[in-house]
């Protein structure tokens, strides 16, 4: 972000805001029941990728 012209204080502020929005997104996911555990599908996805790609 330094190359884009942001000073260290602005970078810190932006990173803090990103973390806040990510936390809000996670709260909404949990509240709506939209969390998805992909571990149950990992082996099948790997098989499909290995077979067709």
C-alpha positions as CSV (number, residue, x, y, z in Angstrom):
1,X,0.0,0.0,0.0
2,X,3.0,2.2,0.4
3,X,3.4,2.2,-3.4
4,X,-0.1,3.4,-3.8
5,X,0.7,6.5,-1.7
6,X,-0.8,5.7,1.6
7,X,1.0,6.7,4.8
8,X,1.5,4.2,7.7
9,X,-1.4,5.7,9.7
10,X,-3.8,5.3,6.7
11,X,-2.6,1.7,6.1
12,X,-3.3,0.9,9.8
13,X,-6.7,2.5,9.6
14,X,-7.7,0.6,6.4
15,X,-6.5,-2.7,7.9
16,X,-8.5,-2.1,11.0
17,X,-11.6,-1.3,9.0
18,X,-11.1,-4.5,6.9
19,X,-10.9,-6.6,10.1
20,X,-14.1,-4.9,11.4
21,X,-16.0,-5.7,8.2
22,X,-14.7,-9.3,8.3
23,X,-15.8,-9.7,11.8
24,X,-19.3,-8.4,10.9
25,X,-19.5,-10.8,8.0
26,X,-18.6,-13.7,10.2
27,X,-21.3,-12.6,12.8
28,X,-23.9,-12.5,10.0
29,X,-22.9,-15.9,8.7
30,X,-23.2,-17.5,12.1
31,X,-26.5,-15.8,12.8
32,X,-28.0,-16.8,9.4
33,X,-26.7,-20.4,9.7
34,X,-24.7,-20.1,6.4
35,X,-21.4,-21.4,7.7
36,X,-20.3,-24.3,5.6
37,X,-17.8,-26.9,6.6
38,X,-16.0,-28.0,3.5
39,X,-13.9,-30.7,5.2
40,X,-16.5,-33.3,4.5
41,X,-16.2,-32.6,0.8
42,X,-12.4,-32.2,0.5
43,X,-11.6,-35.7,-0.7
44,X,-14.3,-35.6,-3.3
45,X,-13.2,-32.2,-4.5
46,X,-9.6,-33.3,-4.8
47,X,-10.8,-36.4,-6.8
48,X,-12.8,-34.2,-9.2
49,X,-9.9,-31.8,-9.7
50,X,-7.4,-34.6,-10.2
51,X,-9.8,-36.4,-12.6
52,X,-11.0,-33.6,-14.8
53,X,-8.2,-31.0,-14.7
